[in-house]
Amino acid sequence: MTAATMSPTPRLAAPRRSKLRWLIADVAVLARRVLARIAREPETLMDVTIQPILFVLLFAYVFGGALLLVFAPLAVHLYRRKSAG
């Protein structure tokens, strides 16, 4: 048995990418994963489309009157303060 010594091959430096490129690459990977999941499980599409619409309708019509009564005095106070100064 002979012992062979090999010198390691020099590695090329990885090209430096800006943070924006890393961000775009990461977003592309995550978007591809989400689309693949939606293709496997179509009910996931309902989670990301119908649910936000239902929440908007819920807060606008069911809680709309209650939220207006709670925040109305604060809104009037802030408006008067802004217009006076």
MIDO-402870 format. One record per atom (N, C-alpha, C): atom name; x negated, y, z negated. Coordinates in Angstrom, 2 decimals. Atoms other than C-alpha are relative to their C-alpha. Layout:
BEGIN
CA / X / Y / Z
...
***
This chain:
BEGIN
N / -0.84 / -1.15 / 0.00
CA / 0.00 / 0.00 / 0.00
C / -0.90 / 1.24 / 0.00
N / 0.81 / -1.22 / -0.08
CA / -1.38 / 3.37 / 0.94
C / 0.84 / 1.18 / -0.48
N / -0.67 / -1.20 / 0.47
CA / -0.53 / 6.65 / -0.57
C / -0.22 / 1.10 / 1.02
N / 0.10 / -1.08 / -0.97
CA / 0.23 / 9.35 / 1.92
C / 0.46 / 1.29 / -0.65
N / -0.41 / -1.30 / 0.52
CA / 0.35 / 12.94 / 0.92
C / 0.42 / 0.87 / 1.16
N / -0.52 / -0.87 / -1.05
CA / 2.42 / 15.27 / 2.98
C / 0.15 / 1.39 / -0.56
N / -0.18 / -1.36 / 0.45
CA / 2.34 / 18.97 / 2.73
C / 1.45 / 0.41 / 0.28
N / -1.40 / -0.39 / -0.24
CA / 5.81 / 20.46 / 2.32
C / 0.08 / 1.00 / 1.15
N / -0.18 / -0.93 / -1.11
CA / 7.13 / 22.22 / 5.36
C / 0.53 / 1.31 / -0.54
N / -0.48 / -1.29 / 0.52
CA / 7.63 / 25.90 / 4.79
C / 1.45 / 0.24 / 0.41
N / -1.40 / -0.30 / -0.28
CA / 11.25 / 26.89 / 4.53
C / 0.11 / 1.43 / 0.50
N / -0.27 / -1.35 / -0.49
CA / 12.53 / 29.82 / 6.46
C / 0.91 / 0.71 / -0.99
N / -0.82 / -0.78 / 0.93
CA / 14.02 / 32.55 / 4.36
C / 1.42 / 0.15 / 0.57
N / -1.39 / -0.15 / -0.43
CA / 17.80 / 32.68 / 4.51
C / 0.24 / 1.47 / 0.35
N / -0.26 / -1.40 / -0.35
CA / 19.03 / 35.79 / 6.27
C / 0.83 / 0.68 / -1.09
N / -0.71 / -0.75 / 1.03
CA / 20.21 / 38.43 / 3.84
C / 1.31 / 0.52 / 0.57
N / -1.30 / -0.50 / -0.44
CA / 23.89 / 39.16 / 4.16
C / 0.48 / 1.03 / -0.98
N / -0.51 / -1.05 / 0.88
CA / 25.57 / 42.21 / 2.81
C / 1.16 / -0.54 / -0.83
N / -1.11 / 0.42 / 0.87
CA / 28.19 / 41.99 / 0.10
C / 1.31 / -0.02 / 0.76
N / -1.22 / -0.01 / -0.80
CA / 30.86 / 42.87 / 2.63
C / 0.12 / -1.27 / 0.83
N / -0.04 / 1.25 / -0.77
CA / 29.91 / 39.89 / 4.78
C / 0.33 / -1.19 / -0.89
N / -0.33 / 1.07 / 0.94
CA / 30.01 / 37.60 / 1.74
C / 1.49 / 0.04 / -0.34
N / -1.41 / -0.15 / 0.32
CA / 33.43 / 38.99 / 0.87
C / 0.87 / -0.52 / 1.14
N / -0.79 / 0.45 / -1.16
CA / 34.76 / 38.41 / 4.38
C / -0.10 / -1.51 / 0.17
N / 0.17 / 1.45 / -0.11
CA / 33.30 / 34.89 / 4.46
C / 0.81 / -0.73 / -1.07
N / -0.76 / 0.64 / 1.09
CA / 34.84 / 34.02 / 1.08
C / 1.50 / 0.09 / 0.24
N / -1.43 / -0.15 / -0.29
CA / 38.24 / 35.40 / 2.08
C / 0.41 / -0.94 / 1.13
N / -0.31 / 0.91 / -1.10
CA / 38.12 / 33.39 / 5.31
C / 0.10 / -1.44 / -0.48
N / -0.04 / 1.36 / 0.53
CA / 37.36 / 30.19 / 3.41
C / 1.28 / -0.22 / -0.81
N / -1.20 / 0.15 / 0.82
CA / 40.17 / 30.78 / 0.91
C / 1.27 / 0.00 / 0.85
N / -1.17 / -0.03 / -0.89
CA / 42.65 / 31.66 / 3.67
C / 0.16 / -1.32 / 0.74
N / -0.07 / 1.29 / -0.70
CA / 41.76 / 28.49 / 5.56
C / 0.52 / -1.09 / -0.94
N / -0.47 / 1.01 / 0.97
CA / 42.32 / 26.42 / 2.40
C / 1.50 / 0.15 / -0.27
N / -1.42 / -0.24 / 0.27
CA / 45.70 / 28.04 / 1.72
C / 0.84 / -0.46 / 1.19
N / -0.76 / 0.41 / -1.19
CA / 46.86 / 27.50 / 5.31
C / 0.01 / -1.52 / 0.16
N / 0.02 / 1.46 / -0.05
CA / 45.76 / 23.86 / 5.16
C / 0.96 / -0.58 / -1.03
N / -0.93 / 0.49 / 1.03
CA / 47.72 / 23.41 / 1.94
C / 1.44 / 0.20 / 0.44
N / -1.36 / -0.24 / -0.48
CA / 50.81 / 24.99 / 3.48
C / 0.37 / -1.01 / 1.08
N / -0.27 / 1.01 / -1.03
CA / 50.49 / 22.61 / 6.42
C / 0.32 / -1.35 / -0.63
N / -0.27 / 1.28 / 0.68
CA / 50.41 / 19.65 / 4.00
C / 1.28 / 0.05 / -0.83
N / -1.15 / -0.15 / 0.89
CA / 53.09 / 20.98 / 1.62
C / 0.80 / 1.24 / 0.42
N / -0.74 / -1.18 / -0.49
CA / 55.61 / 23.25 / 3.41
C / 0.76 / 0.76 / -1.09
N / -0.72 / -0.71 / 1.06
CA / 57.41 / 24.07 / 0.16
C / -0.88 / 1.07 / -0.65
N / 0.89 / -1.04 / 0.50
CA / 54.35 / 26.09 / -0.81
C / 0.28 / 1.33 / 0.70
N / -0.33 / -1.22 / -0.74
CA / 55.39 / 28.57 / 1.87
C / 1.13 / 0.76 / -0.67
N / -1.10 / -0.66 / 0.72
CA / 58.56 / 29.26 / -0.10
C / -0.53 / 0.74 / -1.23
N / 0.56 / -0.65 / 1.19
CA / 56.45 / 30.10 / -3.17
C / -0.58 / 1.37 / 0.33
N / 0.68 / -1.26 / -0.32
CA / 54.58 / 32.86 / -1.36
C / 0.86 / 0.96 / 0.80
N / -0.85 / -0.91 / -0.77
CA / 57.47 / 34.30 / 0.67
C / 1.31 / 0.32 / -0.70
N / -1.33 / -0.22 / 0.57
CA / 60.84 / 33.82 / -0.99
C / -0.06 / 0.50 / -1.44
N / 0.06 / -0.37 / 1.40
CA / 59.79 / 34.18 / -4.63
C / -0.26 / 1.50 / -0.21
N / 0.16 / -1.45 / 0.20
CA / 58.41 / 37.76 / -4.35
C / 1.23 / 0.80 / 0.41
N / -1.22 / -0.69 / -0.41
CA / 61.55 / 38.83 / -2.48
C / 1.07 / -0.12 / -1.08
N / -0.98 / 0.18 / 1.07
CA / 63.72 / 37.35 / -5.21
C / -0.34 / 0.85 / -1.22
N / 0.38 / -0.83 / 1.13
CA / 61.72 / 39.14 / -7.90
C / 0.31 / 1.47 / 0.25
N / -0.32 / -1.39 / -0.32
CA / 62.11 / 42.47 / -6.13
C / 1.49 / 0.25 / -0.13
N / -1.45 / -0.15 / 0.12
CA / 65.85 / 41.96 / -5.85
C / 0.45 / -0.08 / -1.45
N / -0.35 / 0.15 / 1.41
CA / 66.05 / 40.83 / -9.46
C / -0.26 / 1.28 / -0.77
N / 0.32 / -1.21 / 0.74
CA / 64.29 / 43.89 / -10.82
C / 0.77 / 1.21 / 0.51
N / -0.71 / -1.16 / -0.55
CA / 66.06 / 46.30 / -8.47
C / 1.47 / 0.00 / -0.40
N / -1.45 / 0.02 / 0.20
CA / 69.64 / 45.15 / -8.98
C / 0.43 / -0.46 / -1.39
N / -0.42 / 0.50 / 1.31
CA / 69.80 / 43.25 / -12.26
C / -0.50 / 0.91 / -1.11
N / 0.57 / -0.83 / 1.06
CA / 67.43 / 45.33 / -14.39
C / -0.09 / 1.46 / 0.39
N / 0.15 / -1.36 / -0.50
CA / 67.61 / 48.53 / -12.34
C / 0.61 / 1.05 / -0.91
N / -0.66 / -0.97 / 0.87
CA / 70.12 / 50.35 / -14.56
C / -0.66 / 0.09 / -1.36
N / 0.61 / 0.00 / 1.32
CA / 68.42 / 49.31 / -17.80
C / -1.35 / 0.69 / 0.02
N / 1.31 / -0.62 / -0.08
CA / 64.98 / 50.38 / -16.67
C / 0.11 / 1.50 / 0.22
N / -0.19 / -1.43 / -0.25
CA / 66.27 / 53.72 / -15.46
C / 0.33 / 0.73 / -1.30
N / -0.37 / -0.64 / 1.26
CA / 67.79 / 54.51 / -18.86
C / -1.19 / 0.08 / -0.95
N / 1.13 / 0.01 / 0.92
CA / 64.61 / 53.60 / -20.71
C / -1.04 / 1.02 / 0.42
N / 1.09 / -0.85 / -0.46
CA / 62.18 / 55.54 / -18.53
C / 0.45 / 1.38 / 0.46
N / -0.48 / -1.31 / -0.46
CA / 64.40 / 58.51 / -17.59
C / -0.51 / 1.15 / -0.87
N / 0.51 / -1.13 / 0.81
CA / 63.46 / 60.71 / -20.60
C / -1.50 / 0.25 / 0.22
N / 1.43 / -0.15 / -0.24
CA / 59.77 / 60.06 / -20.01
C / -0.25 / 0.64 / 1.35
N / 0.16 / -0.57 / -1.33
CA / 60.08 / 60.87 / -16.30
C / 0.36 / 1.47 / 0.01
N / -0.40 / -1.41 / 0.06
CA / 61.92 / 64.13 / -17.03
C / -1.06 / 0.81 / -0.73
N / 1.04 / -0.69 / 0.75
CA / 59.29 / 65.11 / -19.60
C / -1.26 / 0.20 / 0.85
N / 1.19 / -0.12 / -0.83
CA / 56.41 / 64.40 / -17.22
C / 0.22 / 0.95 / 1.17
N / -0.28 / -0.89 / -1.12
CA / 58.10 / 66.24 / -14.36
C / -0.02 / 1.46 / -0.46
N / -0.02 / -1.39 / 0.51
CA / 58.72 / 69.37 / -16.47
C / -1.41 / 0.46 / -0.34
N / 1.36 / -0.35 / 0.38
CA / 55.16 / 69.31 / -17.77
C / -0.86 / 0.28 / 1.22
N / 0.78 / -0.18 / -1.22
CA / 53.72 / 69.00 / -14.27
C / 0.39 / 1.29 / 0.72
N / -0.44 / -1.19 / -0.72
CA / 55.84 / 71.77 / -12.77
C / -0.28 / 1.27 / -0.79
N / 0.26 / -1.19 / 0.80
CA / 55.19 / 74.15 / -15.68
C / -1.47 / 0.42 / 0.07
N / 1.43 / -0.31 / 0.04
CA / 51.39 / 73.90 / -15.44
C / -0.53 / 0.23 / 1.33
***
